[in-house]
Amino acid sequence: MRQDDVAERVLGRLRYIDDVAMEGLLHGRFVRSEVAHARLRRIDTARAAAHPGVVRVLTAADLARDGRVPRFGPLVADQPVLADDVTRYRGEPIALVVARTKRAAAEGAALVTVEVEVLPPVLDVADALRLPAIHPAQERPAAQRAWAGTNVMGVWDFGWGDLEAAQARTAVVVEGRYSSPFAHHLAIETHGVIAVPEPDRLTVLSSAQHPFVLRRVLATMLDWPEDAVRVRSMPMGGSFGAKGYPKIEPAGALAALALRQPVKVVIDAEEAFLTAQREGSEVRARTGFDADGRITFQDMAVDFLVGAWSDISPRVVLKSGLHALAPYRAPAARVRARGLFSTTPPTTAFRGFGAPHTILALEGQMDRAAARLGIDPLELRLRNIRARGEPSAYGETPVDGDWASLLRMAADGLGWDAPRRAGVGRGVAIGVKSCIPGTTSGARVRLGADGHAILEVGTSEMGNGTGALLAGLVEQRLGGQARSVSVVAADTGLTPPDALTASSRSTVHMGNAVQAACDDLLARLAADRPDGDAEVVGQGSYTAEADPTHPLGGPTPFYEAVATAVELTVDERTGHLDIERIVHVTDAGRVLDPVRARGLDEGGLLMGIGLAISEQLVLDADGRARNGSSLDYRIPTTRDVPPRMTSLFLENSDGPGPEGAKGLAEGGILAVAPAICAAVADATGLFLGDLPLTPERIWRALTATGASPTAGAPETVRQGASVP
Amino acid sequence: MSGTYALGLWVNGERHDLALPPEVTLLELLRDVLGLTGTKVNCQQGECGACTVLLDGRAVDACLTLALSIPERRVTTIEGLARDGEPSPLQRAFIAADAAQCGYCTPGMVLAATALLEAGGMLTREAIEKGLEGNYCRCTGYEPIVAAIEAVAAGDSRR
């Protein structure tokens, strides 16, 4: 089944959103703000409207309902469909030119002129704290009222134990600063939508990861019942979180309704950079250890820069803070996670969902401490790692795996204790991420008299391969009852509700729902074998535990835990890193599709390498993206693949999914950056905490400290040393 | 407004005689005029390789090629690679190696690799990596793609 899915891609037959054509389809192109922060004075659309082929030029005023352009968002509705009075990032849509052809729309868009009064841009954490609020106080949603008049989106505090008392038992305190820049998903397919209006109804085809979330957000924005909107997710050419929450769909929908004609909007690659980014972050950490290397306290403050809209960032920030300390015991802890608004391209979910930002800091602290205490970094981790059954944070699911084994397997895979060549550095890191709690997946299996089974699931397809995995579960469960299985996926008009395809949840949640649906079908068959052409239908669902008192709405259904070990050399003349080997181990519970599981882990690793050593969105002083294109941003290519990359699985059948499976699609990215940082420290004595570790950054640090690559642990440790 | 100019060329063995404005790229010709949507669009700067097609057997970026600049040439797209509905040996190797996840880079990747294989010579791993440097993939980590090409280069085109 998976091979059939791959075949239609390899033969070029799979149709994505941009491949869909239909009669009377109009094409939309955004006019985007040229400045990061400004009051809009005048938008002149006359020349564009007169351009041949242009049908309408829509501005916020044209789309206004009750005097105002609608706002939308998955948590709070704070993103305007088109900027109205103020534009809050360079690249924000200001108008949508709708034309009979793509080319006419693009030509028309170039003819729209905008007069603005420039306001000071808010581009980093310091700006956000210092400059006036980018959102008027009265416009802040109820959930954020406490921070009205500031650029704070929200603050989440977590902690336990007695920090004061813990300091008394502390022999060594390690301090560190860590940062992760804005970074782009760079799915090879950009975002696209086709909105088809009918009287009192709307059908939306979209490159949407979460069709049911998009349906809810569109219906809320329109003030329509949900079933008046049908969303069909087309197979995506990658997403990695970028297409998770509504982006361009609200504009496409309102344009189609205004024009009473189907409208297609497919953005280009440079626009994708202006549509979705990973949150930037700065972390300050203090960690105490006793003389034996046992953690006495953790004290961490995380600032996330989220762009101008909330999108899903409140969840990213909260979750990142709550689970920041998951892998290691700490008798006392304090974590403050804060989200800050900025006039920068919007941020959203990104593979790892905030976890990599704090894992970088947590693991960086361990390596600094190991050097300081003279304890092997692996040994120090093993002394502090939580055992199975311990809670990972207050109220959380007890640890559901052998995290110490993960670390050992990764380190052993590298030959941790084996002698190494001069100049070679080794590092190992653990990464733990929780899964979204309290969500439901539903599945339906229909068995026809011809023996063909149709599986209906809300799970979307973006390279995850879940559809094929689920079809395999149906074949297995129905045994000889089904001659063949096909999948109908991700269409709110056809498939039972599913919360979302994210958080590595679908194998567990939808896998269980599918098995339940099969069991239901088998029970119906056994009770009353149908006559003639009658179809037998089985339904099933799975809901993870919810708890309204839990900060996230419930405990994690499972942990996505990985360990990554890296061996590299550093060229002291150029600062260039040469990653020679990577060993990655995933606690999969049980691997249901070994080939794709390995592919997802390796793909995640290479993406993680890119984020660790080269990828960052660079903004100039005016907030303009300086490298917002495929050419200038540069993701890893075939030339960046480490010569030896090993992906292993720990399988103890201890997950909540079919056969004890856990989810695994995000894990590749979680621990590779801190493992690389650790290996660089091992090779050079430099403890760098600011990503990406570009050759220039490493070279400058080497030059500034006079350090040079040597084997083994450095004699002196510069605490919290980081390069500006 | 520009006028149109006559263009005759071959796409996947089929003759097309068209009248096109000068600004139309090969990418637009394939996708929007001929409806061959297997060729994909990303950067439109010649960097990502998603729109790679074969021009007389050589890999080119369709986004950077003006249609009128290739009269009487032979273009092969992903739709034209299979013979009598049978995937090419390289396509079979891609399927066997799970060398596509989302699949968006795949047509360009397969065509770039086809050109590499057809150029002949020793295809070492390094030569494959160098030859595919201009084709971005964000899903797979490239390993299965390189493995699939190595398998075909080694004369092993098992399913």
Interface residues (C-beta under 8 A of the other chain):
Chain A: R2 Q3 V6 A7 E8 R9 V10 L11 G12 R13 L14 R15 Y16 D18 D19 A21 P52 K102 H185 L186 A187 I188 E189 T190 P235 M236 G237 G238 S239 F240 D268 A269 M462 G463 N464 G465 V595 R596 G599 L600 E602 G603 G604 L605 L606 M607 S629 S630 L631 I635 T637 T638 R639 V641 M645
Chain B: M1 R31 D32 G35 T37 G38 T39 K40 V41 N42 C43 Q44 Q45 E47 C48 A50 T77 I78 E79 L81 A82 P87 Q91 F94 I95 A96 D98 A99 A100 Q101 C102 G103 Y104 C105 T106 P107 V110 I128 E129 K130 L132 E133 G134 N135 Y136 C137 R138 C139 T140 G141 Y142 E143 P144 I145 V146
